[in-house]
Amino acid sequence: MPSKRHLRKGGGGIIGNTVAKRARRFISKTNPPTYEKEDADKYGVLVTNTWAKVLDLTGYLDFGRIIYDEIFEEDGAPDLQAFFEERDPDQTAALFANMVESIVSFASDPVGLHQRLEELAQTHMKNSVMPIHFITFGHVLLRTLLSVLGEHIFTKEAEEAWQWVWGMSNKSYAVLHNAASSSGSLVAISWDIACENCTEEEIGQTIYSKMFQLAPHMRSLFSKPKEVMALKLTDMVSVLVSFADDRKKMEEEVSALGMRHVKVGMKPAHVPMMGQALLETVAAAVGPDWNPEMEKGWQELWQTTADMMMRTVELGQLHGPVIENLWANVKKKANAQEKIGKGIFSALSQTDPHLANLLCPTARTPSTWMGGGHRRADGRRCSAEWSINDVARPRKMSMEAGL
């Protein structure tokens, strides 16, 4: 019976669950705009008091409807109309009222306001909301407040307070938007959307189907069941997404990936075909949220991946047969494998005892295998078992979730 991991949407596998969380929190690393606490205290009180008077005069939803009408007036806000013209007016009015209420609740707390915008930013950015749209909405809000309250209530001091508070929200969103506009963030967001729209198995199988359409001869490289390959592939993509903004870690992962592909016979010419299949699949899975910026981010990610992987594959093709032949000759000679293993383990025990213990837990310290009796026997057995073939063992274990 397939596990829940095979069937669930969102998250891209074991590693992908981290990716999904990463995509939702990618902008939380930003710092809120600087401000003076004295200004926050002064303006926050004015905004809160003014909002209370708005609710007394118009009510919550009625105020949202007035904003809606203001946007859709002939000389209203054309750049905002496109976001809301196909939505239900009453629902949109409630959305506007909720937005203003949320801003007012943090009028004296710009840090809390910034954090609240972080929570909403992914939705805003999926809908292509730009910082200029925040500024435009602020102008509409001020006009609406003036029309509802009149100059005797919405005084210059009150207007200044609302300008300050809304200005802080503008600054916060600009910071968040700039952070999200990096290619790594856009890749994370789009992968998160793709995994919400499709199961990981669907994504993986679609990538393979497209890849085999482009290069039918590549089918022979993949012998495992397609369900298993699909899940391993989405896990691999999740790893790439996780380290899209960490080139050093990315190189480690891709190098390991390239070495595994050398073993199954992959050629450098196969790498671009994998990239094309990946981009087409992700674009289709993201759907209407897909945009040129996301496409550019994925192209950059795969170009980086392809360069690293092709270099590894080329090196593997160049040096792999030489090393295999050399080791085959070593294995033909009596005790040669044991001597090499003991020599490597001895040197490693002196330079990195922790790693030596991971590779051979039966010999706890460098002195264990050098001692007499039982310890010496254990040491000999360990060094005999521990050979060049085992150098990649920890790495192999860590790569089991990869392709």
Salt bridges, closest charged atoms under 4 A:
ASP41 OD2 - LYS37 NZ 3.02
ASP62 OD1 - ARG65 NH1 2.96
GLU70 OE2 - ARG143 NE 2.80
ASP90 OD1 - ARG65 NE 3.36
GLU118 OE2 - HIS114 NE2 3.56
GLU119 OE1 - ARG116 NH1 2.86
ASP192 OD1 - ARG24 NH1 3.72
GLU196 OE1 - LYS126 NZ 3.73
GLU200 OE2 - ARG8 NH2 3.61
ASP235 OD2 - ARG5 NH2 2.45
ASP245 OD1 - ARG22 NH2 2.68
GLU251 OE2 - ARG311 NH2 3.13
GLU252 OE1 - LYS249 NZ 3.57
GLU253 OE2 - LYS249 NZ 3.87
GLU280 OE1 - LYS210 NZ 3.80
ASP378 OD2 - HIS374 NE2 3.13
ASP378 OD1 - ARG381 NH2 3.54
GLU385 OE2 - ARG381 NH1 3.69
ASP390 OD1 - ARG393 NE 3.96
